[in-house]
Amino acid sequence: MKNIISFIVLICSVAVILTSCSKDKDEESTTDATTTSKTTTTPSGSITMGSYTASGVYISSCFSGSGVSTLVSAGSLPSDAQSFGFAFVVTGDDSFTEETHVFTDTGCTTSTYISKLLRDNVTVGTASGANYPVTYNDQGFKLTVNTTTAETWLETLYANLGRTLDFTVGREMGVYPVSPTLTYGLWTPSATTIYLATESTSSTPSTAGAIVYTKE
């Protein structure tokens, strides 16, 4: 459980720094959000929020620049990371993945590392303005290293948490909790985009997401 919590904190730190950097164009550059997704997750089903229906794959912009260097220096990304982006994939009528994709080039082309947060049993509440409160179960995550640099980085991360894991380049590995955790989110949908607030295990987030995900 300590390992899972620590890694989730790491993933959240990536999102927090990205949100900050994305507001400072002098420090962070972005490319068009319509860049072809690198996700290997197969979309299925749909999730309805009022008059909106989310289905398929949604992706963020590609982020590069000093924000990535900051994450690498902090040990939060492998040393070969040059850019990253996020994906939101609807995988069923009540399930989705929220993914972080890290790349070895500044254009989000060549993958070095992927993490996929697994969520199911989605329940959508009554909207407050444009924002819909949601609850769902945290079912763990899947990790993939696509370079030996990312492999060494991730194995070292887990070793520092007191656990030995042997990752293989190109192979997806799942890390699952003993029992699912009820989690709270806040989603802001439109016909072609969605914003996702940083999720919480205690209550519905009070602030809407800052990063736009655009449907492919």
Secondary structure in CASP SS format (residue, H / E / C, confidence):
PFRMAT SS
TARGET T0000
AUTHOR 0000-0000-0000
METHOD secondary structure of the structure
MODEL  1
M C 1.00
K H 1.00
N H 1.00
I H 1.00
I H 1.00
S H 1.00
F H 1.00
I H 1.00
V H 1.00
L H 1.00
I H 1.00
C H 1.00
S H 1.00
V H 1.00
A H 1.00
V H 1.00
I H 1.00
L H 1.00
T H 1.00
S H 1.00
C H 1.00
S H 1.00
K C 1.00
D C 1.00
K C 1.00
D C 1.00
E C 1.00
E E 1.00
S E 1.00
T E 1.00
T E 1.00
D C 1.00
A C 1.00
T C 1.00
T C 1.00
T C 1.00
S C 1.00
K C 1.00
T C 1.00
T C 1.00
T C 1.00
T C 1.00
P C 1.00
S C 1.00
G C 1.00
S C 1.00
I E 1.00
T E 1.00
M E 1.00
G C 1.00
S C 1.00
Y E 1.00
T E 1.00
A E 1.00
S C 1.00
G C 1.00
V E 1.00
Y E 1.00
I E 1.00
S C 1.00
S C 1.00
C E 1.00
F E 1.00
S E 1.00
G E 1.00
S H 1.00
G H 1.00
V H 1.00
S H 1.00
T H 1.00
L H 1.00
V H 1.00
S H 1.00
A C 1.00
G C 1.00
S C 1.00
L C 1.00
P C 1.00
S C 1.00
D C 1.00
A C 1.00
Q C 1.00
S E 1.00
F E 1.00
G E 1.00
F E 1.00
A E 1.00
F E 1.00
V E 1.00
V E 1.00
T E 1.00
G E 1.00
D C 1.00
D C 1.00
S E 1.00
F E 1.00
T E 1.00
E E 1.00
E E 1.00
T E 1.00
H E 1.00
V E 1.00
F E 1.00
T C 1.00
D C 1.00
T C 1.00
G C 1.00
C C 1.00
T C 1.00
T C 1.00
S E 1.00
T E 1.00
Y E 1.00
I E 1.00
S E 1.00
K E 1.00
L E 1.00
L E 1.00
R E 1.00
D E 1.00
N E 1.00
V E 1.00
T E 1.00
V E 1.00
G C 1.00
T C 1.00
A C 1.00
S E 1.00
G C 1.00
A C 1.00
N E 1.00
Y E 1.00
P E 1.00
V E 1.00
T E 1.00
Y E 1.00
N E 1.00
D E 1.00
Q E 1.00
G E 1.00
F E 1.00
K E 1.00
L E 1.00
T E 1.00
V E 1.00
N C 1.00
T C 1.00
T H 1.00
T H 1.00
A H 1.00
E H 1.00
T H 1.00
W H 1.00
L H 1.00
E H 1.00
T H 1.00
L H 1.00
Y H 1.00
A H 1.00
N H 1.00
L C 1.00
G C 1.00
R C 1.00
T C 1.00
L C 1.00
D C 1.00
F C 1.00
T C 1.00
V C 1.00
G C 1.00
R C 1.00
E E 1.00
M E 1.00
G E 1.00
V E 1.00
Y C 1.00
P C 1.00
V C 1.00
S C 1.00
P C 1.00
T E 1.00
L E 1.00
T E 1.00
Y E 1.00
G E 1.00
L E 1.00
W E 1.00
T E 1.00
P E 1.00
S C 1.00
A C 1.00
T C 1.00
T E 1.00
I E 1.00
Y E 1.00
L E 1.00
A C 1.00
T C 1.00
E C 1.00
S E 1.00
T C 1.00
S C 1.00
S C 1.00
T C 1.00
P C 1.00
S C 1.00
T C 1.00
A C 1.00
G C 1.00
A C 1.00
I C 1.00
V E 1.00
Y E 1.00
T E 1.00
K E 1.00
E C 1.00
END
